[in-house]
Amino acid sequence: MNHFKVTAKCGHVGKRQYYKGVFFIRAEDGKQAAAIVREKPRVKHDRKDAILAVEKISYAEYKEGRAAWRGNRYFSCHSRQEQVMFLDEIAADIYNETGHDKYENVDKHGKLKVMRRHYRKMDKYNKLGMGA
């Protein structure tokens, strides 16, 4: 059994942001370690790029990392409100998502035009007696 240090994108820190979380895992190979971390709570499951790095480490580094992980405020919080209390401690590891967000380049006025068109269409059908 090998030991790995896996860095992943974690959520619940704000819109279009992620927390750079480090996990210490025992697994047969790096691929299995990444799969284990992807299923952990707080890791962004819907992102293809959720796993940032996988690094093989020694047993001593693994033990040291696990002890540090237990003391990490981000992973010890049980609610968003509790997390806000320790925001100054975890803020150094919060990053903005760049280039991968499907809403990043959306024109707000274009979106508004689409919504208006949709509502006009609904009104047309309601006036004809076809709507609910």
HUUR-V126868 format. One line per field, one symbol per residue. phi: phi as a letter, one per 30 degrees, with the letter a starting at -180 (. if undefined). Layout:
phi=???
This chain:
phi=.ccbcccbdccibkdhbbcdccccbcadbddddddddedddiddddcdcdddabbdbddddddddddddddddddcdcaddddddceddcddccbddbicddcdcddddddddddddddddddeddddicdd
